[in-house]
Amino acid sequence: MARFLSVKLAPLLLILITGFTIFSSSASAASVQITTFTDTTKESTTTVPKNYHHFYSSKDTVKVTFKVDQWIKTKNIKKVNVILEKDTGLWWSTKATKSVTSTTPLTFSVNAGKGDYRLVVYDEGEPTGYDKAPLYYAKSTKYNVNVIGLD
């Protein structure tokens, strides 16, 4: 009986292992949605505040799509700066720096490997020319970001 059972289980076990191998290789898709978010830059007349958005990528390449939804408050310069940085374990290393001056989506990719990333977003500072507060014109911009991981 034990020999009969082992003969019947061997092909079944082989089929299960083959099926699991095929399923697991197809499960590692070519692209993975990492995060999507909407935020607004902070107004300030004394500094140029920055927004920090942290995420982890299990893929080697990160594709970022950044879009300005609305210029809420601005003076003369409509410009948002976007910096993609990767954690090296000791500090943040800049991988890409982009500037957005319209509401057209901006897409860029960086092949920096798996790991922790952060996106730094801030309005371009526009000095008032005064030596006391307000040092900058208050600015605020609403934006949305989509991050995808690629093989």
C-alpha positions in Angstrom: 0.0 0.0 0.0 2.8 2.4 0.8 4.5 1.7 -2.5 1.2 2.3 -4.4 0.7 5.6 -2.5 4.2 6.9 -3.3 3.8 6.0 -7.0 0.5 8.0 -7.2 1.8 10.9 -5.1 5.0 11.4 -7.1 3.3 12.7 -10.3 0.9 14.8 -8.2 3.8 16.3 -6.3 5.6 17.1 -9.6 2.5 18.7 -11.0 2.1 20.9 -7.9 5.7 22.0 -7.9 5.6 22.8 -11.6 2.3 24.8 -11.2 3.8 26.7 -8.2 6.9 27.6 -10.2 4.9 28.9 -13.2 2.5 30.8 -10.9 5.3 32.4 -8.9 7.2 33.5 -12.0 4.1 35.1 -13.5 3.3 36.8 -10.2 6.4 39.0 -10.4 4.9 41.4 -12.9 7.0 43.8 -15.0 5.5 46.8 -13.2 4.1 47.4 -9.7 2.1 50.3 -8.5 4.0 51.7 -5.5 2.0 54.7 -4.4 -0.3 57.5 -5.5 -0.9 60.6 -3.6 -2.2 64.2 -3.8 -0.8 67.0 -1.6 -0.4 70.8 -1.4 2.8 72.7 -0.8 2.8 74.8 2.3 2.7 78.6 2.3 5.4 80.5 4.1 6.8 84.0 4.0 9.9 83.3 6.0 11.3 80.1 4.4 10.8 77.8 1.4 9.1 74.8 3.0 9.5 71.3 1.4 7.1 68.3 1.3 8.7 64.9 1.8 7.0 61.7 0.6 8.7 58.4 1.5 8.2 55.1 -0.3 9.9 51.7 -0.8 10.6 50.1 -4.2 11.1 46.4 -4.7 11.9 47.0 -8.3 15.2 48.3 -9.8 13.6 51.2 -11.8 11.2 53.8 -10.4 8.9 55.7 -12.8 7.4 58.9 -11.4 4.5 60.9 -12.9 4.1 64.4 -11.4 1.2 66.7 -12.3 0.3 70.1 -11.0 -3.4 70.2 -10.4 -3.7 73.9 -9.5 -1.6 76.9 -8.8 -3.4 77.9 -5.6 -1.3 81.0 -4.6 1.5 82.4 -6.6 3.3 85.7 -7.5 5.2 85.9 -10.8 7.1 82.5 -11.0 4.9 79.4 -11.4 7.4 76.7 -10.8 7.5 73.6 -8.6 10.7 71.7 -8.0 10.7 67.9 -7.6 13.7 65.9 -6.3 13.9 62.1 -6.2 16.3 60.8 -3.6 17.4 57.3 -2.6 18.6 56.3 0.9 22.2 55.0 0.9 22.0 54.0 4.6 23.9 57.1 5.7 22.3 59.9 3.7 20.0 60.7 0.9 21.5 60.6 -2.6 19.9 62.7 -5.3 18.9 60.6 -8.3 16.8 63.1 -10.3 15.9 66.8 -10.2 13.0 68.2 -12.2 11.2 71.5 -12.5 7.5 71.8 -13.4 6.2 75.1 -14.9 2.8 74.0 -16.3 -0.1 71.6 -15.5 1.1 69.1 -18.1 2.1 65.8 -16.5 5.9 65.3 -16.1 7.1 61.6 -16.3 10.7 60.5 -15.5 12.3 57.2 -14.6 15.4 56.4 -12.5 17.2 53.1 -12.4 18.8 53.2 -9.0 17.9 49.7 -7.6 15.6 48.5 -4.8 15.3 50.4 -1.6 13.9 53.4 0.2 13.2 56.6 -1.8 11.8 60.0 -1.0 10.2 62.6 -3.2 10.9 66.2 -2.2 8.5 68.8 -3.6 8.6 72.6 -3.1 7.6 75.8 -4.8 10.3 77.9 -6.3 11.1 80.6 -3.7 10.4 84.2 -4.8 12.2 86.7 -2.6 10.4 89.9 -1.7 13.6 91.9 -1.5 13.0 92.9 2.1 15.6 92.3 4.9 12.8 91.5 7.4 9.8 89.2 7.2 8.1 88.7 4.8 11.3 87.4 3.0 9.4 85.4 0.4 6.0 85.7 -1.3 3.6 83.1 0.0 3.0 80.3 -2.6 1.0 77.2 -2.6 0.4 74.5 -5.3 -1.8 71.4 -5.4 -0.2 68.4 -7.1 -0.6 64.6 -7.5 2.0 61.9 -8.0 1.9 58.4 -9.3 4.9 56.1 -8.6 5.4 52.8 -10.4 8.2 50.2 -10.0 9.6 48.6 -13.2 11.9 45.7 -13.9 
